């Protein structure tokens, strides 16, 4: 059981990094630091969006409009943190 919880924790941490990469890339694309016409950038951007959009879309639909400010990644970070804390506080002590 501890191995399953470890795998879940690693997956959550990896997903946290993917969301962070998506945030940074969106800023860099918005400020024209990187260009999506570059094949490598476009490929990474598509991959990151395909991984994050299915999770972020329902969060965006539930949140009110903040005049163009997208806080759905922050909400997702809080959800990931909450799940990790539940696993650490309630999952691991029950395994031992």
C-alpha positions in Angstrom: 0.0 0.0 0.0 2.9 2.4 0.8 4.2 1.8 -2.8 0.9 2.9 -4.3 0.8 6.0 -2.2 4.4 6.8 -3.2 3.5 6.4 -6.9 0.5 8.7 -6.4 2.7 11.3 -4.6 5.2 11.2 -7.5 2.5 11.6 -10.1 1.1 14.6 -8.3 4.5 16.2 -8.0 5.2 15.6 -11.7 1.8 17.1 -12.6 2.6 20.1 -10.4 5.7 20.7 -12.5 3.8 20.3 -15.8 1.3 23.0 -14.6 4.2 25.2 -13.6 5.8 24.8 -17.1 2.5 25.6 -18.7 2.2 28.8 -16.6 5.7 29.9 -17.5 5.4 29.1 -21.1 2.1 31.0 -21.4 3.8 34.1 -19.9 6.8 33.7 -22.3 4.4 33.3 -25.3 2.3 36.3 -24.2 5.3 38.6 -23.9 6.8 37.3 -27.2 9.9 35.9 -25.5 9.3 32.6 -27.2 7.5 32.0 -30.5 5.1 29.2 -31.2 6.2 29.1 -34.8 9.3 27.3 -33.6 8.6 23.6 -34.0 10.0 22.6 -30.7 8.2 25.3 -28.8 4.9 24.4 -30.5 5.3 20.7 -29.7 6.1 21.4 -26.1 3.2 23.8 -25.8 0.7 21.4 -27.4 1.9 18.6 -25.1 1.6 20.7 -22.0 -1.8 22.0 -23.0 -3.1 18.5 -23.7 -1.9 17.4 -20.2 -3.3 20.4 -18.3 -6.4 21.5 -20.2 -8.7 18.6 -19.2 -8.1 19.4 -15.5 -8.1 23.2 -15.8 -11.2 23.5 -18.0 -13.7 22.3 -15.3 -12.0 24.6 -12.7 -12.3 27.6 -15.1 -15.9 26.8 -15.6 -16.6 26.9 -11.9 -14.7 30.1 -11.2 -16.1 33.6 -11.8 -14.6 35.8 -14.5 -11.7 37.8 -13.1 -11.5 40.1 -16.2 -9.0 38.1 -18.1 -7.0 36.8 -15.1 -6.8 33.0 -15.0 -6.4 31.7 -11.5 -7.4 28.1 -12.3 -3.7 27.0 -12.0 -3.6 28.4 -8.5 -6.7 26.5 -7.6 -5.2 23.4 -9.1 -2.0 23.9 -7.0 -4.2 24.1 -3.9 -6.1 20.9 -4.8 -2.8 19.1 -5.5 -1.4 20.3 -2.2 -4.6 19.2 -0.4 -4.4 15.7 -1.8 -0.8 15.4 -0.9 -1.4 16.5 2.6 -4.3 14.0 3.0 -2.1 11.2 1.8 0.7 12.3 4.1 -1.5 12.7 7.2 -4.0 10.0 6.8 -2.7 7.6 4.2 0.8 6.8 5.4 0.1 6.5 9.1 -2.5 3.8 8.4 -0.1 1.8 6.2 2.5 1.3 8.9 
